[in-house]
Amino acid sequence: MTEVSTRIAALSANLDKAHLRFEKLRTDNDTLKKRVDELESRLRRDTERLDILQLAYDKMKMAKSIAGKVSEKAEMKHRVNELVREIDKCIALLNR
């Protein structure tokens, strides 16, 4: 009976060790799951921010291409002023 008692005690000790290891692994797993959730949330925020910045960059590129060079800017400003004057004339004619 002593041999059986010794084996049962050893088995019980191994079972306790396995249970402690299981609980530690479960805790580690929960911690890692929380970390994954945090990182996924951060990735979503960063992706949204990247999309917003990309859109702003595209708009800036388009504005620069429209504006062109410095000499073209003056010409464009002159054309806009002419168009505004024409619109003002049309409005004045409509108000008569």
KOLKOLMAR-442323 format. One record per atom (N, C-alpha, C): residue number from 1; residue in three letters; chain; atom name; y, z, x. Coordinates in nm, 4 decimals. Last residue first. Example, Ala and Ser with C-alpha at 12.3 -4.5 7.8 and 13.67 -1.06 7.14 Angstrom:
# residues 2
num->2 residu->SER chaine->A atome->N yy->-0.2250 zz->0.7080 xx->1.2850
num->2 residu->SER chaine->A atome->CA yy->-0.1060 zz->0.7140 xx->1.3670
num->2 residu->SER chaine->A atome->C yy->0.0030 zz->0.7870 xx->1.2900
num->1 residu->ALA chaine->A atome->N yy->-0.5690 zz->0.7800 xx->1.3190
num->1 residu->ALA chaine->A atome->CA yy->-0.4500 zz->0.7800 xx->1.2300
num->1 residu->ALA chaine->A atome->C yy->-0.3300 zz->0.7800 xx->1.3200
END
This chain:
# residues 96
num->96 residu->ARG chaine->A atome->N yy->9.5478 zz->-6.3034 xx->-3.1532
num->96 residu->ARG chaine->A atome->CA yy->9.6622 zz->-6.3685 xx->-3.2167
num->96 residu->ARG chaine->A atome->C yy->9.6447 zz->-6.3818 xx->-3.3645
num->95 residu->ASN chaine->A atome->N yy->9.3163 zz->-6.2126 xx->-3.0339
num->95 residu->ASN chaine->A atome->CA yy->9.4016 zz->-6.1126 xx->-3.1006
num->95 residu->ASN chaine->A atome->C yy->9.5200 zz->-6.1775 xx->-3.1720
num->94 residu->LEU chaine->A atome->N yy->9.2093 zz->-6.4275 xx->-2.9006
num->94 residu->LEU chaine->A atome->CA yy->9.1413 zz->-6.3796 xx->-3.0209
num->94 residu->LEU chaine->A atome->C yy->9.2281 zz->-6.2821 xx->-3.1009
num->93 residu->LEU chaine->A atome->N yy->9.3839 zz->-6.4451 xx->-2.6855
num->93 residu->LEU chaine->A atome->CA yy->9.3803 zz->-6.5541 xx->-2.7833
num->93 residu->LEU chaine->A atome->C yy->9.3136 zz->-6.5082 xx->-2.9128
num->92 residu->ALA chaine->A atome->N yy->9.3155 zz->-6.2115 xx->-2.5507
num->92 residu->ALA chaine->A atome->CA yy->9.4530 zz->-6.2273 xx->-2.6017
num->92 residu->ALA chaine->A atome->C yy->9.4571 zz->-6.3370 xx->-2.7067
num->91 residu->ILE chaine->A atome->N yy->9.0553 zz->-6.2708 xx->-2.4811
num->91 residu->ILE chaine->A atome->CA yy->9.0801 zz->-6.1581 xx->-2.5715
num->91 residu->ILE chaine->A atome->C yy->9.2200 zz->-6.1701 xx->-2.6339
num->90 residu->CYS chaine->A atome->N yy->9.1027 zz->-6.4775 xx->-2.3029
num->90 residu->CYS chaine->A atome->CA yy->9.0265 zz->-6.5019 xx->-2.4247
num->90 residu->CYS chaine->A atome->C yy->9.0489 zz->-6.3922 xx->-2.5277
num->89 residu->LYS chaine->A atome->N yy->9.2447 zz->-6.3402 xx->-2.1022
num->89 residu->LYS chaine->A atome->CA yy->9.3105 zz->-6.4483 xx->-2.1757
num->89 residu->LYS chaine->A atome->C yy->9.2389 zz->-6.4755 xx->-2.3077
num->88 residu->ASP chaine->A atome->N yy->9.0410 zz->-6.1690 xx->-2.0126
num->88 residu->ASP chaine->A atome->CA yy->9.1626 zz->-6.1122 xx->-2.0709
num->88 residu->ASP chaine->A atome->C yy->9.2388 zz->-6.2183 xx->-2.1523
num->87 residu->ILE chaine->A atome->N yy->8.8671 zz->-6.3595 xx->-1.9088
num->87 residu->ILE chaine->A atome->CA yy->8.8245 zz->-6.2778 xx->-2.0239
num->87 residu->ILE chaine->A atome->C yy->8.9455 zz->-6.2174 xx->-2.0931
num->86 residu->GLU chaine->A atome->N yy->9.0227 zz->-6.4490 xx->-1.6952
num->86 residu->GLU chaine->A atome->CA yy->8.9848 zz->-6.5410 xx->-1.8023
num->86 residu->GLU chaine->A atome->C yy->8.9423 zz->-6.4653 xx->-1.9273
num->85 residu->ARG chaine->A atome->N yy->9.0353 zz->-6.2129 xx->-1.5425
num->85 residu->ARG chaine->A atome->CA yy->9.1582 zz->-6.2720 xx->-1.5968
num->85 residu->ARG chaine->A atome->C yy->9.1272 zz->-6.3680 xx->-1.7116
num->84 residu->VAL chaine->A atome->N yy->8.7658 zz->-6.1877 xx->-1.4782
num->84 residu->VAL chaine->A atome->CA yy->8.8303 zz->-6.0823 xx->-1.5578
num->84 residu->VAL chaine->A atome->C yy->8.9591 zz->-6.1365 xx->-1.6198
num->83 residu->LEU chaine->A atome->N yy->8.7311 zz->-6.4127 xx->-1.3192
num->83 residu->LEU chaine->A atome->CA yy->8.6577 zz->-6.4010 xx->-1.4446
num->83 residu->LEU chaine->A atome->C yy->8.7208 zz->-6.2953 xx->-1.5356
num->82 residu->GLU chaine->A atome->N yy->8.8963 zz->-6.3443 xx->-1.1030
num->82 residu->GLU chaine->A atome->CA yy->8.9278 zz->-6.4623 xx->-1.1845
num->82 residu->GLU chaine->A atome->C yy->8.8580 zz->-6.4542 xx->-1.3202
num->81 residu->ASN chaine->A atome->N yy->8.7569 zz->-6.1216 xx->-1.0057
num->81 residu->ASN chaine->A atome->CA yy->8.8939 zz->-6.1050 xx->-1.0562
num->81 residu->ASN chaine->A atome->C yy->8.9351 zz->-6.2238 xx->-1.1443
num->80 residu->VAL chaine->A atome->N yy->8.5237 zz->-6.2493 xx->-0.9232
num->80 residu->VAL chaine->A atome->CA yy->8.5163 zz->-6.1489 xx->-1.0292
num->80 residu->VAL chaine->A atome->C yy->8.6550 zz->-6.1281 xx->-1.0899
num->79 residu->ARG chaine->A atome->N yy->8.6274 zz->-6.4084 xx->-0.7162
num->79 residu->ARG chaine->A atome->CA yy->8.5670 zz->-6.4714 xx->-0.8340
num->79 residu->ARG chaine->A atome->C yy->8.5600 zz->-6.3745 xx->-0.9514
num->78 residu->HIS chaine->A atome->N yy->8.7087 zz->-6.2070 xx->-0.5357
num->78 residu->HIS chaine->A atome->CA yy->8.8074 zz->-6.3003 xx->-0.5899
num->78 residu->HIS chaine->A atome->C yy->8.7544 zz->-6.3663 xx->-0.7177
num->77 residu->LYS chaine->A atome->N yy->8.4629 zz->-6.0988 xx->-0.4732
num->77 residu->LYS chaine->A atome->CA yy->8.5641 zz->-6.0146 xx->-0.5377
num->77 residu->LYS chaine->A atome->C yy->8.6701 zz->-6.1028 xx->-0.6033
num->76 residu->MET chaine->A atome->N yy->8.3451 zz->-6.3151 xx->-0.3456
num->76 residu->MET chaine->A atome->CA yy->8.2866 zz->-6.2660 xx->-0.4692
num->76 residu->MET chaine->A atome->C yy->8.3873 zz->-6.1804 xx->-0.5461
num->75 residu->GLU chaine->A atome->N yy->8.5081 zz->-6.3308 xx->-0.1200
num->75 residu->GLU chaine->A atome->CA yy->8.5018 zz->-6.4435 xx->-0.2129
num->75 residu->GLU chaine->A atome->C yy->8.4477 zz->-6.3986 xx->-0.3481
num->74 residu->ALA chaine->A atome->N yy->8.4465 zz->-6.0865 xx->-0.0032
num->74 residu->ALA chaine->A atome->CA yy->8.5846 zz->-6.1145 xx->-0.0424
num->74 residu->ALA chaine->A atome->C yy->8.5884 zz->-6.2279 xx->-0.1445
num->73 residu->LYS chaine->A atome->N yy->8.1738 zz->-6.1247 xx->0.0444
num->73 residu->LYS chaine->A atome->CA yy->8.2190 zz->-6.0158 xx->-0.0415
num->73 residu->LYS chaine->A atome->C yy->8.3612 zz->-6.0423 xx->-0.0914
num->72 residu->GLU chaine->A atome->N yy->8.1563 zz->-6.3244 xx->0.2298
num->72 residu->GLU chaine->A atome->CA yy->8.1148 zz->-6.3554 xx->0.0940
num->72 residu->GLU chaine->A atome->C yy->8.1602 zz->-6.2479 xx->-0.0039
num->71 residu->SER chaine->A atome->N yy->8.2316 zz->-6.1829 xx->0.4537
num->71 residu->SER chaine->A atome->CA yy->8.3175 zz->-6.2920 xx->0.4075
num->71 residu->SER chaine->A atome->C yy->8.2834 zz->-6.3302 xx->0.2637
num->70 residu->VAL chaine->A atome->N yy->8.0131 zz->-6.0055 xx->0.4772
num->70 residu->VAL chaine->A atome->CA yy->8.1488 zz->-5.9537 xx->0.4535
num->70 residu->VAL chaine->A atome->C yy->8.2398 zz->-6.0636 xx->0.4000
num->69 residu->LYS chaine->A atome->N yy->7.7231 zz->-6.1332 xx->0.2958
num->69 residu->LYS chaine->A atome->CA yy->7.8002 zz->-6.1007 xx->0.4155
num->69 residu->LYS chaine->A atome->C yy->7.9405 zz->-6.0553 xx->0.3770
num->68 residu->GLY chaine->A atome->N yy->7.5803 zz->-5.9993 xx->-0.0040
num->68 residu->GLY chaine->A atome->CA yy->7.5844 zz->-6.0913 xx->0.1085
num->68 residu->GLY chaine->A atome->C yy->7.6655 zz->-6.0387 xx->0.2240
num->67 residu->ALA chaine->A atome->N yy->7.5431 zz->-5.9085 xx->-0.2641
num->67 residu->ALA chaine->A atome->CA yy->7.6720 zz->-5.8880 xx->-0.1988
num->67 residu->ALA chaine->A atome->C yy->7.6877 zz->-5.9804 xx->-0.0782
num->66 residu->ILE chaine->A atome->N yy->7.2796 zz->-5.9739 xx->-0.3102
num->66 residu->ILE chaine->A atome->CA yy->7.3835 zz->-6.0304 xx->-0.3963
num->66 residu->ILE chaine->A atome->C yy->7.5184 zz->-6.0224 xx->-0.3263
num->65 residu->SER chaine->A atome->N yy->7.1534 zz->-5.8268 xx->-0.1180
num->65 residu->SER chaine->A atome->CA yy->7.1367 zz->-5.9717 xx->-0.1135
num->65 residu->SER chaine->A atome->C yy->7.2414 zz->-6.0399 xx->-0.2004
num->64 residu->LYS chaine->A atome->N yy->7.2277 zz->-5.5710 xx->-0.1980
num->64 residu->LYS chaine->A atome->CA yy->7.2735 zz->-5.6230 xx->-0.0679
num->64 residu->LYS chaine->A atome->C yy->7.2619 zz->-5.7746 xx->-0.0622
num->63 residu->ALA chaine->A atome->N yy->7.0966 zz->-5.5554 xx->-0.4413
num->63 residu->ALA chaine->A atome->CA yy->7.2426 zz->-5.5460 xx->-0.4378
num->63 residu->ALA chaine->A atome->C yy->7.2965 zz->-5.6008 xx->-0.3068
num->62 residu->MET chaine->A atome->N yy->6.8324 zz->-5.5705 xx->-0.3533
num->62 residu->MET chaine->A atome->CA yy->6.8852 zz->-5.6744 xx->-0.4396
num->62 residu->MET chaine->A atome->C yy->7.0382 zz->-5.6740 xx->-0.4365
num->61 residu->LYS chaine->A atome->N yy->6.8153 zz->-5.3348 xx->-0.2037
num->61 residu->LYS chaine->A atome->CA yy->6.7930 zz->-5.4638 xx->-0.1389
num->61 residu->LYS chaine->A atome->C yy->6.8527 zz->-5.5771 xx->-0.2204
num->60 residu->MET chaine->A atome->N yy->6.8585 zz->-5.1499 xx->-0.4075
num->60 residu->MET chaine->A atome->CA yy->6.9541 zz->-5.1590 xx->-0.2982
num->60 residu->MET chaine->A atome->C yy->6.9403 zz->-5.2929 xx->-0.2260
num->59 residu->LYS chaine->A atome->N yy->6.6292 zz->-5.1916 xx->-0.5624
num->59 residu->LYS chaine->A atome->CA yy->6.7615 zz->-5.2157 xx->-0.6205
num->59 residu->LYS chaine->A atome->C yy->6.8668 zz->-5.2332 xx->-0.5113
num->58 residu->ASP chaine->A atome->N yy->6.4348 zz->-5.1141 xx->-0.3770
num->58 residu->ASP chaine->A atome->CA yy->6.4361 zz->-5.2513 xx->-0.4267
num->58 residu->ASP chaine->A atome->C yy->6.5717 zz->-5.2871 xx->-0.4870
num->57 residu->TYR chaine->A atome->N yy->6.5033 zz->-4.8428 xx->-0.3510
num->57 residu->TYR chaine->A atome->CA yy->6.5109 zz->-4.9316 xx->-0.2356
num->57 residu->TYR chaine->A atome->C yy->6.5176 zz->-5.0775 xx->-0.2794
num->56 residu->ALA chaine->A atome->N yy->6.4457 zz->-4.7519 xx->-0.6080
num->56 residu->ALA chaine->A atome->CA yy->6.5831 zz->-4.7429 xx->-0.5580
num->56 residu->ALA chaine->A atome->C yy->6.6024 zz->-4.8367 xx->-0.4388
num->55 residu->LEU chaine->A atome->N yy->6.1692 zz->-4.7974 xx->-0.6068
num->55 residu->LEU chaine->A atome->CA yy->6.2541 zz->-4.8660 xx->-0.7037
num->55 residu->LEU chaine->A atome->C yy->6.3995 zz->-4.8662 xx->-0.6576
num->54 residu->GLN chaine->A atome->N yy->6.0942 zz->-4.6211 xx->-0.4045
num->54 residu->GLN chaine->A atome->CA yy->6.0680 zz->-4.7645 xx->-0.3882
num->54 residu->GLN chaine->A atome->C yy->6.1556 zz->-4.8459 xx->-0.4832
num->53 residu->LEU chaine->A atome->N yy->6.1636 zz->-4.3770 xx->-0.5189
num->53 residu->LEU chaine->A atome->CA yy->6.2338 zz->-4.4225 xx->-0.3984
num->53 residu->LEU chaine->A atome->C yy->6.2134 zz->-4.5721 xx->-0.3749
num->52 residu->ILE chaine->A atome->N yy->5.9791 zz->-4.3757 xx->-0.7313
num->52 residu->ILE chaine->A atome->CA yy->6.1228 zz->-4.3702 xx->-0.7590
num->52 residu->ILE chaine->A atome->C yy->6.2020 zz->-4.4219 xx->-0.6394
num->51 residu->ASP chaine->A atome->N yy->5.7382 zz->-4.3778 xx->-0.5878
num->51 residu->ASP chaine->A atome->CA yy->5.7687 zz->-4.4860 xx->-0.6817
num->51 residu->ASP chaine->A atome->C yy->5.9182 zz->-4.4920 xx->-0.7111
num->50 residu->LEU chaine->A atome->N yy->5.7629 zz->-4.1346 xx->-0.4496
num->50 residu->LEU chaine->A atome->CA yy->5.7563 zz->-4.2601 xx->-0.3751
num->50 residu->LEU chaine->A atome->C yy->5.7905 zz->-4.3781 xx->-0.4650
num->49 residu->ARG chaine->A atome->N yy->5.7476 zz->-3.9601 xx->-0.6650
num->49 residu->ARG chaine->A atome->CA yy->5.8713 zz->-3.9651 xx->-0.5848
num->49 residu->ARG chaine->A atome->C yy->5.8767 zz->-4.0950 xx->-0.5051
num->48 residu->GLU chaine->A atome->N yy->5.4852 zz->-4.0080 xx->-0.7456
num->48 residu->GLU chaine->A atome->CA yy->5.5960 zz->-4.0353 xx->-0.8381
num->48 residu->GLU chaine->A atome->C yy->5.7273 zz->-4.0485 xx->-0.7619
num->47 residu->THR chaine->A atome->N yy->5.3566 zz->-3.9186 xx->-0.5135
num->47 residu->THR chaine->A atome->CA yy->5.3414 zz->-4.0576 xx->-0.5559
num->47 residu->THR chaine->A atome->C yy->5.4530 zz->-4.0967 xx->-0.6517
num->46 residu->ASP chaine->A atome->N yy->5.4259 zz->-3.6495 xx->-0.5136
num->46 residu->ASP chaine->A atome->CA yy->5.4709 zz->-3.7345 xx->-0.4036
num->46 residu->ASP chaine->A atome->C yy->5.4602 zz->-3.8823 xx->-0.4392
num->45 residu->ARG chaine->A atome->N yy->5.2961 zz->-3.5663 xx->-0.7503
num->45 residu->ARG chaine->A atome->CA yy->5.4419 zz->-3.5533 xx->-0.7367
num->45 residu->ARG chaine->A atome->C yy->5.4954 zz->-3.6463 xx->-0.6284
num->44 residu->ARG chaine->A atome->N yy->5.0277 zz->-3.6245 xx->-0.6786
num->44 residu->ARG chaine->A atome->CA yy->5.0889 zz->-3.6899 xx->-0.7950
num->44 residu->ARG chaine->A atome->C yy->5.2411 zz->-3.6849 xx->-0.7851
num->43 residu->LEU chaine->A atome->N yy->5.0004 zz->-3.4525 xx->-0.4570
num->43 residu->LEU chaine->A atome->CA yy->4.9866 zz->-3.5968 xx->-0.4385
num->43 residu->LEU chaine->A atome->C yy->5.0500 zz->-3.6725 xx->-0.5548
num->42 residu->ARG chaine->A atome->N yy->5.0234 zz->-3.2061 xx->-0.5848
num->42 residu->ARG chaine->A atome->CA yy->5.1235 zz->-3.2459 xx->-0.4846
num->42 residu->ARG chaine->A atome->C yy->5.1206 zz->-3.3966 xx->-0.4618
num->41 residu->SER chaine->A atome->N yy->4.7911 zz->-3.2158 xx->-0.7363
num->41 residu->SER chaine->A atome->CA yy->4.9208 zz->-3.2048 xx->-0.8025
num->41 residu->SER chaine->A atome->C yy->5.0319 zz->-3.2498 xx->-0.7081
num->40 residu->GLU chaine->A atome->N yy->4.6023 zz->-3.2207 xx->-0.5328
num->40 residu->GLU chaine->A atome->CA yy->4.6103 zz->-3.3332 xx->-0.6263
num->40 residu->GLU chaine->A atome->C yy->4.7438 zz->-3.3335 xx->-0.6989
num->39 residu->LEU chaine->A atome->N yy->4.6532 zz->-2.9709 xx->-0.4157
num->39 residu->LEU chaine->A atome->CA yy->4.6770 zz->-3.0929 xx->-0.3388
num->39 residu->LEU chaine->A atome->C yy->4.6849 zz->-3.2161 xx->-0.4284
num->38 residu->GLU chaine->A atome->N yy->4.5781 zz->-2.7984 xx->-0.6245
num->38 residu->GLU chaine->A atome->CA yy->4.7150 zz->-2.7954 xx->-0.5712
num->38 residu->GLU chaine->A atome->C yy->4.7467 zz->-2.9249 xx->-0.4976
num->37 residu->ASP chaine->A atome->N yy->4.3065 zz->-2.8684 xx->-0.6492
num->37 residu->ASP chaine->A atome->CA yy->4.3975 zz->-2.8876 xx->-0.7624
num->37 residu->ASP chaine->A atome->C yy->4.5428 zz->-2.8914 xx->-0.7152
num->36 residu->VAL chaine->A atome->N yy->4.2165 zz->-2.7855 xx->-0.3953
num->36 residu->VAL chaine->A atome->CA yy->4.2064 zz->-2.9271 xx->-0.4345
num->36 residu->VAL chaine->A atome->C yy->4.3020 zz->-2.9566 xx->-0.5498
num->35 residu->ARG chaine->A atome->N yy->4.2598 zz->-2.5109 xx->-0.4214
num->35 residu->ARG chaine->A atome->CA yy->4.3325 zz->-2.5862 xx->-0.3187
num->35 residu->ARG chaine->A atome->C yy->4.3311 zz->-2.7360 xx->-0.3519
num->34 residu->LYS chaine->A atome->N yy->4.0778 zz->-2.4472 xx->-0.6214
num->34 residu->LYS chaine->A atome->CA yy->4.2212 zz->-2.4264 xx->-0.6447
num->34 residu->LYS chaine->A atome->C yy->4.3040 zz->-2.5083 xx->-0.5463
num->33 residu->LYS chaine->A atome->N yy->3.8425 zz->-2.5098 xx->-0.4831
num->33 residu->LYS chaine->A atome->CA yy->3.8768 zz->-2.5839 xx->-0.6046
num->33 residu->LYS chaine->A atome->C yy->4.0250 zz->-2.5690 xx->-0.6365
num->32 residu->LEU chaine->A atome->N yy->3.8493 zz->-2.3168 xx->-0.2806
num->32 residu->LEU chaine->A atome->CA yy->3.8616 zz->-2.4588 xx->-0.2455
num->32 residu->LEU chaine->A atome->C yy->3.8967 zz->-2.5442 xx->-0.3670
num->31 residu->THR chaine->A atome->N yy->3.8109 zz->-2.0851 xx->-0.4336
num->31 residu->THR chaine->A atome->CA yy->3.9327 zz->-2.1022 xx->-0.3536
num->31 residu->THR chaine->A atome->C yy->3.9551 zz->-2.2490 xx->-0.3199
num->30 residu->ASP chaine->A atome->N yy->3.5558 zz->-2.1365 xx->-0.5337
num->30 residu->ASP chaine->A atome->CA yy->3.6692 zz->-2.1220 xx->-0.6262
num->30 residu->ASP chaine->A atome->C yy->3.8009 zz->-2.1428 xx->-0.5538
num->29 residu->ASN chaine->A atome->N yy->3.4136 zz->-2.1371 xx->-0.2898
num->29 residu->ASN chaine->A atome->CA yy->3.4171 zz->-2.2571 xx->-0.3739
num->29 residu->ASN chaine->A atome->C yy->3.5346 zz->-2.2522 xx->-0.4710
num->28 residu->ASP chaine->A atome->N yy->3.4442 zz->-1.8718 xx->-0.2087
num->28 residu->ASP chaine->A atome->CA yy->3.4987 zz->-1.9804 xx->-0.1261
num->28 residu->ASP chaine->A atome->C yy->3.5125 zz->-2.1084 xx->-0.2072
num->27 residu->THR chaine->A atome->N yy->3.3008 zz->-1.7494 xx->-0.4180
num->27 residu->THR chaine->A atome->CA yy->3.4434 zz->-1.7195 xx->-0.3990
num->27 residu->THR chaine->A atome->C yy->3.5100 zz->-1.8298 xx->-0.3174
num->26 residu->ARG chaine->A atome->N yy->3.0477 zz->-1.8572 xx->-0.3671
num->26 residu->ARG chaine->A atome->CA yy->3.1111 zz->-1.8824 xx->-0.4958
num->26 residu->ARG chaine->A atome->C yy->3.2630 zz->-1.8586 xx->-0.4861
num->25 residu->LEU chaine->A atome->N yy->2.9982 zz->-1.7520 xx->-0.1134
num->25 residu->LEU chaine->A atome->CA yy->3.0092 zz->-1.8972 xx->-0.1301
num->25 residu->LEU chaine->A atome->C yy->3.0751 zz->-1.9330 xx->-0.2633
num->24 residu->LYS chaine->A atome->N yy->2.9838 zz->-1.4814 xx->-0.1810
num->24 residu->LYS chaine->A atome->CA yy->3.0872 zz->-1.5278 xx->-0.0883
num->24 residu->LYS chaine->A atome->C yy->3.1079 zz->-1.6781 xx->-0.1039
num->23 residu->GLU chaine->A atome->N yy->2.7603 zz->-1.4866 xx->-0.3500
num->23 residu->GLU chaine->A atome->CA yy->2.8908 zz->-1.4443 xx->-0.4035
num->23 residu->GLU chaine->A atome->C yy->3.0049 zz->-1.4906 xx->-0.3133
num->22 residu->PHE chaine->A atome->N yy->2.5624 zz->-1.5715 xx->-0.1633
num->22 residu->PHE chaine->A atome->CA yy->2.5921 zz->-1.6516 xx->-0.2824
num->22 residu->PHE chaine->A atome->C yy->2.7291 zz->-1.6161 xx->-0.3386
num->21 residu->ARG chaine->A atome->N yy->2.5633 zz->-1.3518 xx->0.0110
num->21 residu->ARG chaine->A atome->CA yy->2.6038 zz->-1.4839 xx->0.0609
num->21 residu->ARG chaine->A atome->C yy->2.6406 zz->-1.5758 xx->-0.0561
num->20 residu->LEU chaine->A atome->N yy->2.4642 zz->-1.1565 xx->-0.1641
num->20 residu->LEU chaine->A atome->CA yy->2.5979 zz->-1.1410 xx->-0.1037
num->20 residu->LEU chaine->A atome->C yy->2.6504 zz->-1.2752 xx->-0.0530
num->19 residu->HIS chaine->A atome->N yy->2.2110 zz->-1.2691 xx->-0.2143
num->19 residu->HIS chaine->A atome->CA yy->2.3054 zz->-1.2489 xx->-0.3250
num->19 residu->HIS chaine->A atome->C yy->2.4482 zz->-1.2334 xx->-0.2723
num->18 residu->ALA chaine->A atome->N yy->2.0951 zz->-1.2607 xx->0.0385
num->18 residu->ALA chaine->A atome->CA yy->2.1145 zz->-1.3904 xx->-0.0272
num->18 residu->ALA chaine->A atome->C yy->2.2161 zz->-1.3783 xx->-0.1407
num->17 residu->LYS chaine->A atome->N yy->2.0881 zz->-0.9848 xx->0.0755
num->17 residu->LYS chaine->A atome->CA yy->2.1662 zz->-1.0688 xx->0.1663
num->17 residu->LYS chaine->A atome->C yy->2.1973 zz->-1.2034 xx->0.1014
num->16 residu->ASP chaine->A atome->N yy->1.9099 zz->-0.9174 xx->-0.1321
num->16 residu->ASP chaine->A atome->CA yy->2.0466 zz->-0.8632 xx->-0.1315
num->16 residu->ASP chaine->A atome->C yy->2.1389 zz->-0.9470 xx->-0.0425
num->15 residu->LEU chaine->A atome->N yy->1.6823 zz->-1.0510 xx->-0.0416
num->15 residu->LEU chaine->A atome->CA yy->1.7416 zz->-1.0885 xx->-0.1700
num->15 residu->LEU chaine->A atome->C yy->1.8853 zz->-1.0382 xx->-0.1796
num->14 residu->ASN chaine->A atome->N yy->1.6300 zz->-0.9111 xx->0.1894
num->14 residu->ASN chaine->A atome->CA yy->1.6634 zz->-1.0542 xx->0.1977
num->14 residu->ASN chaine->A atome->C yy->1.7300 zz->-1.1018 xx->0.0693
num->13 residu->ALA chaine->A atome->N yy->1.5687 zz->-0.6636 xx->0.0743
num->13 residu->ALA chaine->A atome->CA yy->1.6820 zz->-0.6749 xx->0.1671
num->13 residu->ALA chaine->A atome->C yy->1.7257 zz->-0.8201 xx->0.1792
num->12 residu->SER chaine->A atome->N yy->1.3400 zz->-0.7350 xx->-0.0720
num->12 residu->SER chaine->A atome->CA yy->1.4572 zz->-0.6833 xx->-0.1424
num->12 residu->SER chaine->A atome->C yy->1.5822 zz->-0.6945 xx->-0.0550
num->11 residu->LEU chaine->A atome->N yy->1.1699 zz->-0.8050 xx->0.1365
num->11 residu->LEU chaine->A atome->CA yy->1.2066 zz->-0.9063 xx->0.0374
num->11 residu->LEU chaine->A atome->C yy->1.3321 zz->-0.8638 xx->-0.0382
num->10 residu->ALA chaine->A atome->N yy->1.1473 zz->-0.5567 xx->0.2568
num->10 residu->ALA chaine->A atome->CA yy->1.2037 zz->-0.6689 xx->0.3324
num->10 residu->ALA chaine->A atome->C yy->1.2509 zz->-0.7780 xx->0.2374
num->9 residu->ALA chaine->A atome->N yy->1.0254 zz->-0.4164 xx->0.0469
num->9 residu->ALA chaine->A atome->CA yy->1.1548 zz->-0.3706 xx->0.0990
num->9 residu->ALA chaine->A atome->C yy->1.2243 zz->-0.4842 xx->0.1749
num->8 residu->ILE chaine->A atome->N yy->0.7873 zz->-0.5607 xx->0.0252
num->8 residu->ILE chaine->A atome->CA yy->0.8789 zz->-0.5538 xx->-0.0898
num->8 residu->ILE chaine->A atome->C yy->1.0176 zz->-0.5116 xx->-0.0439
num->7 residu->ARG chaine->A atome->N yy->0.6766 zz->-0.5101 xx->0.2754
num->7 residu->ARG chaine->A atome->CA yy->0.7107 zz->-0.6488 xx->0.2375
num->7 residu->ARG chaine->A atome->C yy->0.8080 zz->-0.6508 xx->0.1195
num->6 residu->THR chaine->A atome->N yy->0.6405 zz->-0.2347 xx->0.2527
num->6 residu->THR chaine->A atome->CA yy->0.7254 zz->-0.2884 xx->0.3595
num->6 residu->THR chaine->A atome->C yy->0.7692 zz->-0.4302 xx->0.3245
num->5 residu->SER chaine->A atome->N yy->0.4588 zz->-0.2238 xx->0.0411
num->5 residu->SER chaine->A atome->CA yy->0.5902 zz->-0.1592 xx->0.0278
num->5 residu->SER chaine->A atome->C yy->0.6880 zz->-0.2136 xx->0.1310
num->4 residu->VAL chaine->A atome->N yy->0.2423 zz->-0.3525 xx->0.1586
num->4 residu->VAL chaine->A atome->CA yy->0.3042 zz->-0.4117 xx->0.0398
num->4 residu->VAL chaine->A atome->C yy->0.4441 zz->-0.3535 xx->0.0211
num->3 residu->GLU chaine->A atome->N yy->0.1849 zz->-0.1656 xx->0.3565
num->3 residu->GLU chaine->A atome->CA yy->0.2182 zz->-0.3031 xx->0.3938
num->3 residu->GLU chaine->A atome->C yy->0.2877 zz->-0.3739 xx->0.2772
num->2 residu->THR chaine->A atome->N yy->0.1239 zz->0.0558 xx->0.2010
num->2 residu->THR chaine->A atome->CA yy->0.2413 zz->0.0595 xx->0.2878
num->2 residu->THR chaine->A atome->C yy->0.2825 zz->-0.0807 xx->0.3309
num->1 residu->MET chaine->A atome->N yy->-0.1192 zz->0.0000 xx->0.0801
num->1 residu->MET chaine->A atome->CA yy->0.0000 zz->0.0000 xx->0.0000
num->1 residu->MET chaine->A atome->C yy->0.1271 zz->0.0000 xx->0.0854
END
